[in-house]
Amino acid sequence: MIDAPKLLSALAIGAGATLCIDAWNLFLARAFGVRSLDYCLLGRWVAHLPRGVVRHRAIAAAEPRRGECALGWVAHYGIGASLSLALVLWIAPTWLAHPTLTMAVAYGVATVVFPFFVLQ
């Protein structure tokens, strides 16, 4: 079982890491015109899951769902928090007590690249 301080630390790390990715994406958009992912489309995908629809030919062409943008942002940060929980609970349970930059960067890169293979 996870104790409250460890849980809160993991959630804060996940939110902070997700915020860093969002800040980087904002920088890329403003400095170089690089478009980021549209989290409204993530929300649309999540909103279609209860209907049993997992795959779409083009999520942008799928039927829009009410509240999809808010749902997408909540899902985005929820995924970040969940991934940090996975790190702290299963992948590297001692990492919070003895954090290393190597593990943080390796896990961060893996969890940023992973969605491209799953959802893109």
Solvent accessible surface area in square Angstrom, and as a share of the most:
residue,aa,sasa,rsa
1,M,238,1.06
2,I,34,0.17
3,D,82,0.42
4,A,65,0.50
5,P,90,0.57
6,K,58,0.24
7,L,61,0.30
8,L,117,0.58
9,S,45,0.29
10,A,0,0.00
11,L,61,0.30
12,A,68,0.52
13,I,62,0.31
14,G,1,0.01
15,A,43,0.34
16,G,32,0.31
17,A,55,0.43
18,T,9,0.05
19,L,109,0.54
20,C,88,0.53
21,I,60,0.30
22,D,22,0.12
23,A,57,0.44
24,W,143,0.50
25,N,32,0.16
26,L,91,0.45
27,F,98,0.41
28,L,40,0.20
29,A,41,0.32
30,R,194,0.71
31,A,53,0.41
32,F,140,0.58
33,G,60,0.58
34,V,74,0.43
35,R,212,0.77
36,S,48,0.31
37,L,80,0.40
38,D,69,0.36
39,Y,20,0.08
40,C,28,0.17
41,L,46,0.23
42,L,25,0.13
43,G,0,0.00
44,R,24,0.09
45,W,59,0.21
46,V,37,0.21
47,A,19,0.15
48,H,12,0.05
49,L,64,0.32
50,P,120,0.75
51,R,141,0.51
52,G,59,0.56
53,V,56,0.32
54,V,87,0.50
55,R,212,0.78
56,H,50,0.22
57,R,251,0.91
58,A,52,0.41
59,I,44,0.22
60,A,71,0.55
61,A,88,0.68
62,A,15,0.12
63,E,98,0.44
64,P,89,0.56
65,R,54,0.20
66,R,244,0.89
67,G,47,0.45
68,E,19,0.09
69,C,60,0.36
70,A,68,0.52
71,L,63,0.31
72,G,0,0.00
73,W,115,0.40
74,V,105,0.61
75,A,17,0.13
76,H,23,0.10
77,Y,64,0.24
78,G,34,0.33
79,I,77,0.39
80,G,14,0.13
81,A,18,0.14
82,S,64,0.41
83,L,51,0.25
84,S,7,0.05
85,L,38,0.19
86,A,22,0.17
87,L,7,0.03
88,V,0,0.00
89,L,57,0.28
90,W,186,0.65
91,I,94,0.48
92,A,14,0.11
93,P,71,0.45
94,T,95,0.55
95,W,29,0.10
96,L,48,0.24
97,A,75,0.58
98,H,136,0.61
99,P,84,0.53
100,T,73,0.43
101,L,142,0.71
102,T,109,0.64
103,M,61,0.27
104,A,38,0.29
105,V,82,0.47
106,A,58,0.45
107,Y,33,0.13
108,G,29,0.28
109,V,87,0.50
110,A,56,0.44
111,T,27,0.15
112,V,61,0.35
113,V,64,0.37
114,F,123,0.51
115,P,41,0.26
116,F,97,0.40
117,F,164,0.68
118,V,87,0.50
119,L,73,0.36
120,Q,133,0.59
